[in-house]
Amino acid sequence: MKTLNVDLGTRSYPIHIGTGLLDKPDLIRSHIQGNEVMVVTNDTIAPLYLERCLKLLDGYDIATTILPDGEQYKTLDTLNLVFDGLLKKHFTRRCTLVALGGGVIGDITGFAAASYQRGVNFIQIPTTLLAQVDSSVGGKTGVNHPLGKNMIGAFHQPQCVIADTDTLNTLDDRQLSAGIAEVIKYGLINDAEFFNWLEDNLSKLMSRDSDALSHAIERSCHDKATIVAADEKEAGVRALLNLGHTFGHAIETGTGYGTWLHGEAISCGMLMAAELSHKQGWFTQEELSRTQTILSQANLPVLPPTSMNSEQFIDIMSVDKKNLEKKIRLILMKGIGKSFISDDFDTTLLNETLSDSLSRAQQG
């Protein structure tokens, strides 16, 4: 097991990464302050890992809430199912919520914890690669709105993150690729050395080599924890973690939540950000080609959905948390590992990027 620390003063917490962690009760029990524990999971993960999770919590007053699986259920209505369970059990402010699942479960459970009786503790047990390298770390919680992804939520840090890499053995290939998209993101943002390693070791990740996966998870969590520690509530540098997300969230919103996996949409979004950076003269053709190649080799989409048009993209991108004074802000790049936040880009080139990408998608 390897342990990293998210350094946030009194809100600091460990990230444990390794195999067999769902069989180590001390990891979770040391972070539970009272006797009341609710495990929130979904109907895909429950048959696989709920029983093992409950064994870790033997002796506590335990409740479980099993939610439907899918991004389309990341809503206020689903969030209320968690509140229903807590209130029916008469759980107090000393209760702890445990998120057992992927990013949707983590986001919903964290938001419930941030909101229930104005804030209770929660623990992340991510079971997908995407959740282990990204959404379980950093305290972003929330739900979607039909007009915008993750527009309703709160910053609420977990007590700990327990990433048992054995859970990736039951992850399907599409979900694995979606997680690799977020891993690639860290290389593009500020870790060119890691990007080089990914180019050399992608086939090992795709074949689920345990050592390669452990290294990728640890490096990704380290990169994210460093940024979160510097800017917990995204007042500045933390926005870099949203590389490709403005484009990607537009795809998720425009196609209907759950049609594209989050990592698939982010893959396409990152390439669009790379293409706009190239058109601006900031990103070389070689770097653009390397970016497209590694995403394609990870079996990730690099073209937007043919059901969308440029106007729809712009309309949805105008509803984004990074925007200031109704001006679209994007994460762009001046090289691999050299991302930056910008609203000073040529909007004509943005429209050209969207049109070119959509045209290539239409051509197949």
Secondary structure, 3 states (H helix, E strand, C coil): CEEEEECCHHHCEEEEEECCHHHCHHHHHCCCCCCEEEEEEECCCHHHHHHHHHHHCCCCEEEEEEECCCHHHCCHHHHHHHHHHHHHCCCCCCCEEEEEECHHHHHHHHHHHHHHHHCCEEEEEECCHHHHHHHCCCCEEEEEECCEEEEEEEECCCCCEEEEHHHHHHCCHHHHHHHHHHHHHHHHHHCHHHHHHHHHHHHHHHCCCHHHHHHHHHHHHHHHHHHHHHCCCCCCHHHHHHCCHHHHHHHHHHHCCCCCCHHHHHHHHHHHHHHHHHHCCCCCHHHHHHHHHHHHHCCCCCCCCCCCCHHHHHHHHCCCCCCECCECCEEEECCCCCEEEECCCCHHHHHHHHHHHHHHHHCC
